Amino acid sequence: MGKEKIKERVAAESMYCEKFMTAKEIADTLSIEPNTVGKWIQKYGWDKDRQDTINNPVKMRRILGEVLMLVIQGEKPKIDTDALSKVYKVYEGISDRINPGMVAGVMKLYDEYLVKVNPELAIKNLEHNKKFLLHTIELYG
């Protein structure tokens, strides 16, 4: 794969995982074949990365902030803000329920922090963290 294709693949990954563009939209934007984007999605596991972005509240806040800036600047966002508003209202209705994906995200941040400040304790806590996450999944699915 040439250097140019690597740049295109990196750009395509961001468009797919963080901007939630379709393979066709990405292909049109980058002037490449949609099949190429589809192969990259499968080969590099972008569907999982995209889902991780959706489940990560910090990343979602950043993305929503970018959309808000487009609206403030009078530009048309690439997502349907009316639909987003409706989805958010539904989300608010169920947000009191603990989301195991969010728990996992917070635990990952905590583990990364703990590894830096106290690696021995991080290793010692690892088994309990796994058990707690499994417990959370059992309770809240």
N, C-alpha and C positions, 0 to 999 in steps of 0.2 A: 504494500500500500504506500503510495507516494506521500510526500509531506503535505501536499494540498488536501488529500483525502483525510488525513489526520485532523487538520484544522476543521474541515467540514464535519467530521464525525463528532468532534468536541462541541462544535456549535450546535449540531443536531441534537446531541444529548441534552444540552441545556434547554433547547427549545421544547423537547419532548418531556423531560422530567420536571422542569421548573416553570415553563410557560404553557404547558399542557397542549401544545400544538399537535395536530394530527400528522401522520407520516406524509400525507399529500401536501399539507401546508408547508412542512419543513422542506420537502423536495422542491416545491415551487420557489420557496425563498432562497434556497441554496443552489438552485438550478442543477439538481441531481435527480436520479431516478427514484421514484417512490419505493421500488423493490429494494434498492440499496438501503434506504432508511429502515425498511421492514427487517432486513437481515441484521442490521446493527441492533435494532431493538431486541431481537431474539438472542443474538450472539453475546451481547454485553449485559443482558438482564435489565434493560431499562424499565420494564414494567414494574419490577420490584422497587427500583429506585424512585420511580414516579409515585408509587404507593407510599414509600417512606416519606417522601416530600409532603404528601397529603396528610399523613399521620403526625408530622412534626409541626407543632404549633409555632415554633420560632420561624421556620422556613415559610409557613403559610402566612404569617403576619408580614414578613418581608415582601412576599408576592402580592398580598393584598395592598400593601403600602405602595407598591409600584403601580398597581391598577388605580389606586386613589390618586396618585400624582398625575396619571394620564387624564383622568376625569377633571381634576382641578385645572390642568393646563388646557382644557378644552379639546383634547384629543379623544379619539374613539378607542376604548380599550378592546383588546382582542377577545375578551370574554363578555358574555351577556350579563351585565350587572344586575338587571332585574331578576334573572334566574338565580344569580348568586345571592341576592337579597332573600329570595324565597327559601333557598336551601339553608341559608344561615338561620332563618327563623325556625326551621325544623331542627337544625343542629342545636340551637339554644334550648329547645324543648327537651332534648335528650342529654344535654351537656352535664347535668348533675350526675349522670352515671359515669363511673370511672371507665376510661378507655385504656385497655391493656397496651395499646400501641404508644399512648402518651406516657404511661408508666415506664415502659421500656425505654423510651426516649430520655426521660428524666434520669432513669437509672444509668443509662449510658453516659450522660453528661457527668453525673456524680462519679462514676467509675473512672472516667478520664481525668477528672479533677483529683481524685484520691490517688491515682497512680503517680501523679506529679508530686503530691505532698507527702504521701505515706505509702510507698509501694507494698510494704509488708502487710499493712492493714487491708489494702485493696485485694491482695491475693487471699487473705484470710476471709474476707467478706464474700468472695465470689460465689461460693456454694450457697450461702444464705440468699444472695441476690437472685440466683437462679430459682431457688425454692419460692421466694416471695413472688417472682414474676409468674411462675406456674400457678401459685395460689390465686393471684389476681385474675389470671385467665380463667381458672375454674369458677371464680365468683362472678365475674363480669363478662366472660366470653369474648 
